[in-house]
Amino acid sequence: MSQPTHHQIATYLTNYALSELVKYVMEDTGCSIEQAMEKVYNSSLMPALQDEEGELYVQSPAYLYELMNRLDLIYEQ
């Protein structure tokens, strides 16, 4: 069995982080899964999270959630 590539690892960890972010939004706001997905996917964090070279995907989902909330507050002002 061969080792996973950097891209495969990045994709797996990004998808895991996204699913956890959606759960956190649903828990904190009581919104539907569709609304939570919209918030996460339209957040200021998404471009940075999808950038494999930045390796933000290796951070914990809890950290990413706090970062997402802070970034969105900054950009809303």
Phi and psi in radians as a Rosetta constraint file:
Dihedral C 1 N 2 CA 2 C 2 CIRCULARHARMONIC -1.516 0.35
Dihedral N 2 CA 2 C 2 N 3 CIRCULARHARMONIC 2.777 0.35
Dihedral C 2 N 3 CA 3 C 3 CIRCULARHARMONIC -1.268 0.35
Dihedral N 3 CA 3 C 3 N 4 CIRCULARHARMONIC 2.542 0.35
Dihedral C 3 N 4 CA 4 C 4 CIRCULARHARMONIC -1.179 0.35
Dihedral N 4 CA 4 C 4 N 5 CIRCULARHARMONIC 2.615 0.35
Dihedral C 4 N 5 CA 5 C 5 CIRCULARHARMONIC -1.369 0.35
Dihedral N 5 CA 5 C 5 N 6 CIRCULARHARMONIC 2.891 0.35
Dihedral C 5 N 6 CA 6 C 6 CIRCULARHARMONIC -1.006 0.35
Dihedral N 6 CA 6 C 6 N 7 CIRCULARHARMONIC -0.733 0.35
Dihedral C 6 N 7 CA 7 C 7 CIRCULARHARMONIC -1.107 0.35
Dihedral N 7 CA 7 C 7 N 8 CIRCULARHARMONIC -0.745 0.35
Dihedral C 7 N 8 CA 8 C 8 CIRCULARHARMONIC -1.113 0.35
Dihedral N 8 CA 8 C 8 N 9 CIRCULARHARMONIC -0.718 0.35
Dihedral C 8 N 9 CA 9 C 9 CIRCULARHARMONIC -1.138 0.35
Dihedral N 9 CA 9 C 9 N 10 CIRCULARHARMONIC -0.790 0.35
Dihedral C 9 N 10 CA 10 C 10 CIRCULARHARMONIC -1.066 0.35
Dihedral N 10 CA 10 C 10 N 11 CIRCULARHARMONIC -0.752 0.35
Dihedral C 10 N 11 CA 11 C 11 CIRCULARHARMONIC -1.117 0.35
Dihedral N 11 CA 11 C 11 N 12 CIRCULARHARMONIC -0.783 0.35
Dihedral C 11 N 12 CA 12 C 12 CIRCULARHARMONIC -1.065 0.35
Dihedral N 12 CA 12 C 12 N 13 CIRCULARHARMONIC -0.861 0.35
Dihedral C 12 N 13 CA 13 C 13 CIRCULARHARMONIC -1.178 0.35
Dihedral N 13 CA 13 C 13 N 14 CIRCULARHARMONIC -0.632 0.35
Dihedral C 13 N 14 CA 14 C 14 CIRCULARHARMONIC -1.135 0.35
Dihedral N 14 CA 14 C 14 N 15 CIRCULARHARMONIC -0.802 0.35
Dihedral C 14 N 15 CA 15 C 15 CIRCULARHARMONIC -1.089 0.35
Dihedral N 15 CA 15 C 15 N 16 CIRCULARHARMONIC -0.696 0.35
Dihedral C 15 N 16 CA 16 C 16 CIRCULARHARMONIC -1.093 0.35
Dihedral N 16 CA 16 C 16 N 17 CIRCULARHARMONIC -0.829 0.35
Dihedral C 16 N 17 CA 17 C 17 CIRCULARHARMONIC -1.048 0.35
Dihedral N 17 CA 17 C 17 N 18 CIRCULARHARMONIC -0.743 0.35
Dihedral C 17 N 18 CA 18 C 18 CIRCULARHARMONIC -1.095 0.35
Dihedral N 18 CA 18 C 18 N 19 CIRCULARHARMONIC -0.737 0.35
Dihedral C 18 N 19 CA 19 C 19 CIRCULARHARMONIC -1.137 0.35
Dihedral N 19 CA 19 C 19 N 20 CIRCULARHARMONIC -0.658 0.35
Dihedral C 19 N 20 CA 20 C 20 CIRCULARHARMONIC -1.210 0.35
Dihedral N 20 CA 20 C 20 N 21 CIRCULARHARMONIC -0.686 0.35
Dihedral C 20 N 21 CA 21 C 21 CIRCULARHARMONIC -1.070 0.35
Dihedral N 21 CA 21 C 21 N 22 CIRCULARHARMONIC -0.722 0.35
Dihedral C 21 N 22 CA 22 C 22 CIRCULARHARMONIC -1.094 0.35
Dihedral N 22 CA 22 C 22 N 23 CIRCULARHARMONIC -0.750 0.35
Dihedral C 22 N 23 CA 23 C 23 CIRCULARHARMONIC -1.053 0.35
Dihedral N 23 CA 23 C 23 N 24 CIRCULARHARMONIC -0.783 0.35
Dihedral C 23 N 24 CA 24 C 24 CIRCULARHARMONIC -1.067 0.35
Dihedral N 24 CA 24 C 24 N 25 CIRCULARHARMONIC -0.748 0.35
Dihedral C 24 N 25 CA 25 C 25 CIRCULARHARMONIC -1.097 0.35
Dihedral N 25 CA 25 C 25 N 26 CIRCULARHARMONIC -0.770 0.35
Dihedral C 25 N 26 CA 26 C 26 CIRCULARHARMONIC -1.077 0.35
Dihedral N 26 CA 26 C 26 N 27 CIRCULARHARMONIC -0.759 0.35
Dihedral C 26 N 27 CA 27 C 27 CIRCULARHARMONIC -1.140 0.35
Dihedral N 27 CA 27 C 27 N 28 CIRCULARHARMONIC -0.733 0.35
Dihedral C 27 N 28 CA 28 C 28 CIRCULARHARMONIC -1.320 0.35
Dihedral N 28 CA 28 C 28 N 29 CIRCULARHARMONIC -0.563 0.35
Dihedral C 28 N 29 CA 29 C 29 CIRCULARHARMONIC -1.915 0.35
Dihedral N 29 CA 29 C 29 N 30 CIRCULARHARMONIC -0.318 0.35
Dihedral C 29 N 30 CA 30 C 30 CIRCULARHARMONIC 1.295 0.35
Dihedral N 30 CA 30 C 30 N 31 CIRCULARHARMONIC 0.278 0.35
Dihedral C 30 N 31 CA 31 C 31 CIRCULARHARMONIC -1.448 0.35
Dihedral N 31 CA 31 C 31 N 32 CIRCULARHARMONIC 3.020 0.35
Dihedral C 31 N 32 CA 32 C 32 CIRCULARHARMONIC -1.317 0.35
Dihedral N 32 CA 32 C 32 N 33 CIRCULARHARMONIC 2.903 0.35
Dihedral C 32 N 33 CA 33 C 33 CIRCULARHARMONIC -1.096 0.35
Dihedral N 33 CA 33 C 33 N 34 CIRCULARHARMONIC -0.637 0.35
Dihedral C 33 N 34 CA 34 C 34 CIRCULARHARMONIC -1.126 0.35
Dihedral N 34 CA 34 C 34 N 35 CIRCULARHARMONIC -0.761 0.35
Dihedral C 34 N 35 CA 35 C 35 CIRCULARHARMONIC -1.152 0.35
Dihedral N 35 CA 35 C 35 N 36 CIRCULARHARMONIC -0.691 0.35
Dihedral C 35 N 36 CA 36 C 36 CIRCULARHARMONIC -1.143 0.35
Dihedral N 36 CA 36 C 36 N 37 CIRCULARHARMONIC -0.729 0.35
Dihedral C 36 N 37 CA 37 C 37 CIRCULARHARMONIC -1.099 0.35
Dihedral N 37 CA 37 C 37 N 38 CIRCULARHARMONIC -0.723 0.35
Dihedral C 37 N 38 CA 38 C 38 CIRCULARHARMONIC -1.066 0.35
Dihedral N 38 CA 38 C 38 N 39 CIRCULARHARMONIC -0.772 0.35
Dihedral C 38 N 39 CA 39 C 39 CIRCULARHARMONIC -1.076 0.35
Dihedral N 39 CA 39 C 39 N 40 CIRCULARHARMONIC -0.808 0.35
Dihedral C 39 N 40 CA 40 C 40 CIRCULARHARMONIC -1.167 0.35
Dihedral N 40 CA 40 C 40 N 41 CIRCULARHARMONIC -0.856 0.35
Dihedral C 40 N 41 CA 41 C 41 CIRCULARHARMONIC -1.221 0.35
Dihedral N 41 CA 41 C 41 N 42 CIRCULARHARMONIC -0.387 0.35
Dihedral C 41 N 42 CA 42 C 42 CIRCULARHARMONIC -1.735 0.35
Dihedral N 42 CA 42 C 42 N 43 CIRCULARHARMONIC 0.117 0.35
Dihedral C 42 N 43 CA 43 C 43 CIRCULARHARMONIC -1.293 0.35
Dihedral N 43 CA 43 C 43 N 44 CIRCULARHARMONIC 2.831 0.35
Dihedral C 43 N 44 CA 44 C 44 CIRCULARHARMONIC -1.193 0.35
Dihedral N 44 CA 44 C 44 N 45 CIRCULARHARMONIC -0.299 0.35
Dihedral C 44 N 45 CA 45 C 45 CIRCULARHARMONIC -1.321 0.35
Dihedral N 45 CA 45 C 45 N 46 CIRCULARHARMONIC -0.511 0.35
Dihedral C 45 N 46 CA 46 C 46 CIRCULARHARMONIC -0.932 0.35
Dihedral N 46 CA 46 C 46 N 47 CIRCULARHARMONIC -0.869 0.35
Dihedral C 46 N 47 CA 47 C 47 CIRCULARHARMONIC -1.026 0.35
Dihedral N 47 CA 47 C 47 N 48 CIRCULARHARMONIC -0.700 0.35
Dihedral C 47 N 48 CA 48 C 48 CIRCULARHARMONIC -1.215 0.35
Dihedral N 48 CA 48 C 48 N 49 CIRCULARHARMONIC -0.659 0.35
Dihedral C 48 N 49 CA 49 C 49 CIRCULARHARMONIC -1.178 0.35
Dihedral N 49 CA 49 C 49 N 50 CIRCULARHARMONIC -0.584 0.35
Dihedral C 49 N 50 CA 50 C 50 CIRCULARHARMONIC -1.434 0.35
Dihedral N 50 CA 50 C 50 N 51 CIRCULARHARMONIC -0.171 0.35
Dihedral C 50 N 51 CA 51 C 51 CIRCULARHARMONIC -1.401 0.35
Dihedral N 51 CA 51 C 51 N 52 CIRCULARHARMONIC 1.810 0.35
Dihedral C 51 N 52 CA 52 C 52 CIRCULARHARMONIC -1.082 0.35
Dihedral N 52 CA 52 C 52 N 53 CIRCULARHARMONIC -0.581 0.35
Dihedral C 52 N 53 CA 53 C 53 CIRCULARHARMONIC -1.197 0.35
Dihedral N 53 CA 53 C 53 N 54 CIRCULARHARMONIC -0.510 0.35
Dihedral C 53 N 54 CA 54 C 54 CIRCULARHARMONIC -1.315 0.35
Dihedral N 54 CA 54 C 54 N 55 CIRCULARHARMONIC -0.353 0.35
Dihedral C 54 N 55 CA 55 C 55 CIRCULARHARMONIC 0.909 0.35
Dihedral N 55 CA 55 C 55 N 56 CIRCULARHARMONIC 0.574 0.35
Dihedral C 55 N 56 CA 56 C 56 CIRCULARHARMONIC -1.162 0.35
Dihedral N 56 CA 56 C 56 N 57 CIRCULARHARMONIC -0.440 0.35
Dihedral C 56 N 57 CA 57 C 57 CIRCULARHARMONIC -1.082 0.35
Dihedral N 57 CA 57 C 57 N 58 CIRCULARHARMONIC -0.256 0.35
Dihedral C 57 N 58 CA 58 C 58 CIRCULARHARMONIC -1.425 0.35
Dihedral N 58 CA 58 C 58 N 59 CIRCULARHARMONIC -0.176 0.35
Dihedral C 58 N 59 CA 59 C 59 CIRCULARHARMONIC -1.320 0.35
Dihedral N 59 CA 59 C 59 N 60 CIRCULARHARMONIC 2.779 0.35
Dihedral C 59 N 60 CA 60 C 60 CIRCULARHARMONIC -1.204 0.35
Dihedral N 60 CA 60 C 60 N 61 CIRCULARHARMONIC 2.579 0.35
Dihedral C 60 N 61 CA 61 C 61 CIRCULARHARMONIC -1.000 0.35
Dihedral N 61 CA 61 C 61 N 62 CIRCULARHARMONIC -0.611 0.35
Dihedral C 61 N 62 CA 62 C 62 CIRCULARHARMONIC -1.102 0.35
Dihedral N 62 CA 62 C 62 N 63 CIRCULARHARMONIC -0.748 0.35
Dihedral C 62 N 63 CA 63 C 63 CIRCULARHARMONIC -1.108 0.35
Dihedral N 63 CA 63 C 63 N 64 CIRCULARHARMONIC -0.780 0.35
Dihedral C 63 N 64 CA 64 C 64 CIRCULARHARMONIC -1.081 0.35
Dihedral N 64 CA 64 C 64 N 65 CIRCULARHARMONIC -0.632 0.35
Dihedral C 64 N 65 CA 65 C 65 CIRCULARHARMONIC -1.136 0.35
Dihedral N 65 CA 65 C 65 N 66 CIRCULARHARMONIC -0.781 0.35
Dihedral C 65 N 66 CA 66 C 66 CIRCULARHARMONIC -1.101 0.35
Dihedral N 66 CA 66 C 66 N 67 CIRCULARHARMONIC -0.742 0.35
Dihedral C 66 N 67 CA 67 C 67 CIRCULARHARMONIC -1.089 0.35
Dihedral N 67 CA 67 C 67 N 68 CIRCULARHARMONIC -0.770 0.35
Dihedral C 67 N 68 CA 68 C 68 CIRCULARHARMONIC -1.033 0.35
Dihedral N 68 CA 68 C 68 N 69 CIRCULARHARMONIC -0.806 0.35
Dihedral C 68 N 69 CA 69 C 69 CIRCULARHARMONIC -1.117 0.35
Dihedral N 69 CA 69 C 69 N 70 CIRCULARHARMONIC -0.715 0.35
Dihedral C 69 N 70 CA 70 C 70 CIRCULARHARMONIC -1.163 0.35
Dihedral N 70 CA 70 C 70 N 71 CIRCULARHARMONIC -0.765 0.35
Dihedral C 70 N 71 CA 71 C 71 CIRCULARHARMONIC -1.086 0.35
Dihedral N 71 CA 71 C 71 N 72 CIRCULARHARMONIC -0.766 0.35
Dihedral C 71 N 72 CA 72 C 72 CIRCULARHARMONIC -1.178 0.35
Dihedral N 72 CA 72 C 72 N 73 CIRCULARHARMONIC -0.573 0.35
Dihedral C 72 N 73 CA 73 C 73 CIRCULARHARMONIC -1.165 0.35
Dihedral N 73 CA 73 C 73 N 74 CIRCULARHARMONIC -0.709 0.35
Dihedral C 73 N 74 CA 74 C 74 CIRCULARHARMONIC -1.089 0.35
Dihedral N 74 CA 74 C 74 N 75 CIRCULARHARMONIC -0.805 0.35
Dihedral C 74 N 75 CA 75 C 75 CIRCULARHARMONIC -1.316 0.35
Dihedral N 75 CA 75 C 75 N 76 CIRCULARHARMONIC -0.342 0.35
Dihedral C 75 N 76 CA 76 C 76 CIRCULARHARMONIC -1.364 0.35
Dihedral N 76 CA 76 C 76 N 77 CIRCULARHARMONIC -0.371 0.35
